[in-house]
Amino acid sequence: MVFYLVELQKELEVAPRFFGPKLREEIDRRLRQEVRWAVEGTCNGKYGFVLSVLNVIDTGKGLVREGTGSAVFDLKYSCICFKPFKGEVLDVVVTSVNKVFVSNHLIPETFEFNTAHEPCYQTADGEQKIVPGSEVRLRIVGTRVDASDIFAVGSIKEDYLGVISVPM
């Protein structure tokens, strides 16, 4: 699993009432509150998923916006990002189970789709089961990157891959 330390930029608008000797403190406070909520957990097609904003690198001088009196600062901040790559092995948590888009080439032949109680994939003997909440180790076999999302296809049909644990 590869994590990246990345420098990104975001505009931050500050109302005139915050201008004064504590302007830099206000920018830092707003970054922690607003920018983190807006940025963390999002996906940037180029860098991947933004996991955490670490700190502000530069706030710039800011430009006063005509008509409102607000100042717009071009913030540069550092953050930790994650981007999955083809061939990478990941431990994941299953969020939903359905029969759509599951290729027989990517799961062992012993697993069958079962709708008896809750939708799941399980072995004929019922010993292994994939349900929502299951932890699974998989290998990424392909990815597709959009401007604001990353889609990945994984396989559990290799040695040392598959179900790690099932929720009780």
N, C-alpha and C positions, 0 to 999 in steps of 0.2 A: 504494500500500500504506500503510495507516494503522496506526501503533503508538501505544499509549496508555500514559501513566504513571499508574498506578492505586494507590490505597492499599487494602490488604485486611487482614483480621484472621484470626488463627489462634490456637487455644489451644496452649500449650506447658506440659507437666507436668515439673517439676523435682523429683528425689528429695531427701530431707532431707540426704543426705550432701554435697550441693553448697551447702548454706546456709553463709553466712559472708561475709567481706569481698570475696570474688571472685565473688559471685553474678551481678552484671551481666555480667562477662566470660564466665561459664558460659552465660548466656542467649544472648549474642552467638555463642558457639562452637556451641551447639546449633542456633541458627537457621541458621547457615551449613551445618552438617552435615545435620541431620534435616529441617528445614522446607524447605530448598531441594530436597532429594531428593524430598520428599513433594509439593511444590507445582509446581516447574518442569516444564513439559511437560504439565501437566494443563489441562483446559478448564473454564472457568466460563461457563455459558450467558449470563450478563449481560455479562461483559467480554471473553470470548474465551479464547484460548490464553495461558497464562502462560509467557512466554519466559525471563524472568530475574528473580530476586529481587535488588533493589539494596541495600537497607539497612533496618535497624530504625528506625522512627520513634518508637515508644513501647512500653515493656514493661509499664507499669502497676505496681501495687503487689503483685499476686498474692494469691490466696486459698488458705489451707491447706485441703486436702481432708481431711475427717473420716475417720478410720479408717486412712488410709495415711500421713499426715504430709507427703505431697507438696504442693507449692505449684503452683497453676495460674495461669499468666500469660496475659493476653489481649494477644497481640502485634499491633501495627499495623506493617505493613511496606510499603514501596513496591516495585512491580514493573513490568516492561514487559509489556504484553499486546498481542495481535494478534487482530483480529476481521475476517473477510472480509465485504464488503458487495456486494450486487447491483450490477452494472455495473463493478466493479473489474477491472482487468487484472492478472494475476499470472503470474510465471514459476514453474512447478512441476516436480517430478521425478516421473515415472510409477513407481508401485510395483508394479502388476500390470495385466495386460491380459486382458480377457475380453469376450465378446459381450453379456453381460447388462447391461442398463441403458444401452446406448449408443444414443442417438437419432440417426437419419439427419438430423434437423434441426440437429444440433449439430456435425457433422463434414462436411468437404467431400465431394461425391459421388465424387471420385476415390479416396477411401480405402475399402478393403474388408478385412473380417476374414479373416485367413489363419492356418491351423493347420499348414501344411506342416512347419515346423521347430519354432519356438517360437510360441505364440500372439502375434499382432501385428496391427496395422492398417497396411496399406501401400498405396501407389499401384500401379496396374497395371504401370507401368514399373519399380517397385521402388526408385525414386529417394528417396522419403520413406517412413520407417518409424517406427511408434510401438511401442516395446518397453519392458519394465521398465528403468529407468535413463535413459530419454529425457528431455530437457528440453523442455518444451512451454509456450508462451505462450497463455493462455486468458482469456476474459472470463467472470466469474461471472454466470450468468443467473438464479440462484435460490439461496436458502439456507433451511435449516430449523435452528432452535435448540432443543436439548433442555437439560435441567438440567445435564448434564455433557458435552455434545458439540455440535459444529456440523457440519452436512452441507451441502455446496455442490455445485451442478451448474454445469459450465462448458462453453463453446462455443469451438471453434477455427475456426468457419465464417465468419470475417470477414477483411478485409484486415489484414495485419501480425500475424495470430495463427497458431499452428500449431507445428510442430516447430522447435526451435532447434538441438538437437544430439542425436545418437544415440551411445550408448556403443560403444566399439570392441570 
